[in-house]
Amino acid sequence: MKTMADNLRHVFDAIVVEEEIVFSLGGLCQATGASPAQVLGLVDEGVLQPSGGGAPQHWVFTGPALRTTRAALRLNTDLALGTAGAALVLELLEEIGALRARLRRAGLQ
């Protein structure tokens, strides 16, 4: 007979991505399943801001780019928004988050 503890045992694999972790263009593509063209599109739309120089082979992306790239890919796949549409949605979601934080700080939410 299974106990409650047996029912609650699950194994999760997770990677904690912090600001200190960096990805090359190839590394970000490998981690997210994005093609280099998709990442280039996100950079062109201003969704991702790589550091490290002008040429893509010198670009460096920080940890949050992983989450952003995955979110953009999901929006593109699930809603067929395209790169520009995904960029707009991500920008609006970021703005909503900032406004909610302001409301919390003001004690209004």
Phi, psi and omega per residue, in radians:
M1 nan 2.350 -3.138
K2 -1.372 2.442 3.056
T3 -1.657 2.980 3.093
M4 -1.050 -0.675 3.135
A5 -1.098 -0.674 3.102
D6 -1.105 -0.688 3.138
N7 -1.186 -0.458 -3.080
L8 -1.597 -0.115 -3.111
R9 -1.422 2.020 3.065
H10 -2.404 2.586 3.088
V11 -1.890 2.257 3.125
F12 -2.100 2.375 2.974
D13 -1.757 2.247 -3.137
A14 -2.524 2.649 3.042
I15 -2.107 2.191 3.069
V16 -1.575 2.081 -3.107
V17 -1.862 2.108 -3.124
E18 -1.960 3.000 3.130
E19 -1.000 -0.537 -3.054
E20 -1.282 -0.352 -3.135
I21 -1.385 2.345 -3.127
V22 -2.193 2.686 3.140
F23 -2.229 2.483 2.911
S24 -1.386 3.051 3.069
L25 -1.010 -0.814 3.128
G26 -1.121 -0.692 3.127
G27 -1.141 -0.716 3.107
L28 -1.146 -0.711 3.100
C29 -1.085 -0.755 -3.138
Q30 -1.152 -0.720 -3.096
A31 -1.239 -0.495 -3.059
T32 -1.869 -0.293 -3.051
G33 1.437 0.127 3.113
A34 -1.381 2.672 3.015
S35 -1.497 2.765 3.061
P36 -0.982 -0.634 3.123
A37 -1.110 -0.663 3.108
Q38 -1.147 -0.752 3.124
V39 -1.145 -0.728 3.087
L40 -1.027 -0.699 3.089
G41 -1.093 -0.710 3.114
L42 -1.164 -0.617 3.073
V43 -1.185 -0.779 3.135
D44 -1.047 -0.619 -3.140
E45 -1.443 -0.088 3.133
G46 1.464 0.140 3.122
V47 -1.241 -0.719 3.107
L48 -1.983 2.437 3.107
Q49 -2.148 1.604 3.135
P50 -1.302 2.695 2.993
S51 -1.958 3.043 3.033
G52 1.830 0.054 3.083
G53 2.187 2.963 -3.050
G54 -1.345 -0.548 -3.079
A55 -1.459 2.388 -3.111
P56 -0.934 -0.577 -3.127
Q57 -1.198 -0.238 3.114
H58 -1.809 -0.027 -3.093
W59 -1.163 2.543 3.060
V60 -2.268 2.265 3.130
F61 -1.983 2.444 3.103
T62 -1.500 2.981 -3.096
G63 -0.864 -0.797 -3.132
P64 -1.044 -0.372 3.095
A65 -1.100 -0.472 3.108
L66 -1.097 -0.886 3.139
R67 -1.114 -0.766 -3.118
T68 -1.095 -0.767 3.141
T69 -1.119 -0.770 3.121
R70 -1.086 -0.730 3.121
A71 -1.100 -0.760 3.131
A72 -1.101 -0.716 3.115
L73 -1.115 -0.722 3.118
R74 -1.103 -0.772 3.124
L75 -1.068 -0.721 -3.136
N76 -1.174 -0.737 -3.119
T77 -1.272 -0.878 -3.031
D78 -1.283 -0.662 -3.045
L79 -1.983 -0.011 -3.138
A80 0.902 0.793 -3.090
L81 -1.420 -0.387 -3.013
G82 1.375 3.008 -3.067
T83 -1.139 -0.787 -3.122
A84 -1.131 -0.715 3.113
G85 -1.144 -0.744 3.099
A86 -1.102 -0.684 3.113
A87 -1.072 -0.757 3.130
L88 -1.119 -0.796 3.133
V89 -1.063 -0.786 3.141
L90 -1.106 -0.684 3.102
E91 -1.118 -0.758 3.130
L92 -1.169 -0.681 3.089
L93 -1.106 -0.683 3.098
E94 -1.122 -0.728 3.126
E95 -1.148 -0.718 3.087
I96 -1.062 -0.761 3.106
G97 -1.054 -0.734 3.123
A98 -1.144 -0.711 3.118
L99 -1.152 -0.699 3.093
R100 -1.114 -0.682 3.100
A101 -1.103 -0.707 3.098
R102 -1.106 -0.716 3.105
L103 -1.098 -0.727 3.116
R104 -1.099 -0.774 3.137
R105 -1.102 -0.562 3.134
A106 -1.463 -0.055 3.132
G107 1.296 0.402 -3.099
L108 -1.774 0.014 3.132
Q109 -2.378 nan nan
